[in-house]
Amino acid sequence: VRLVESGGGLVQPGGSLRLSCVASGFTFSSSGMSWYRQAPGKERELVAAIGIIGGNGGNTDYADSVKGRFTISRDNAKNTVYLQMNSLKPDDTAVYYCKRRLYNHWGQGTQVTVSS
């Protein structure tokens, strides 16, 4: 199993980024996926999750802190899950990780820094 994140970087407050996570080594379309983040000195926390019901649409869930700003989506044809992040705040600064739900399968993480 391999999960490879990309799309992180430095962005000003109010800006946007889109993270991608390409999966391999398992049947992606049959797996729920999620995004976590870990800020310096803090525990890793769940940001968003997407299920498999409804195909590419999937049922979704978000942490209260990102509701209305972040959108998780998936493209089963590309074995990819995305996290669109809008209206970014300095508190969103963290390493963002992709995870296969129900399994201890993690990506290596991608750094997101929100700063002016």
Sequence and secondary structure as in RCSB ss.txt:
>XXXX:A:sequence
VRLVESGGGLVQPGGSLRLSCVASGFTFSSSGMSWYRQAPGKERELVAAIGIIGGNGGNTDYADSVKGRFTISRD
NAKNTVYLQMNSLKPDDTAVYYCKRRLYNHWGQGTQVTVSS
>XXXX:A:secstr
 EEEEE  EEE TT  EEEEEEEESS GGGS EEEEEE TTS  EEEEEE STTTTT  EEE TTTTTTEEEEEE
GGGTEEEEEE S  GGG EEEEEEETTTTEE   EEEEE  
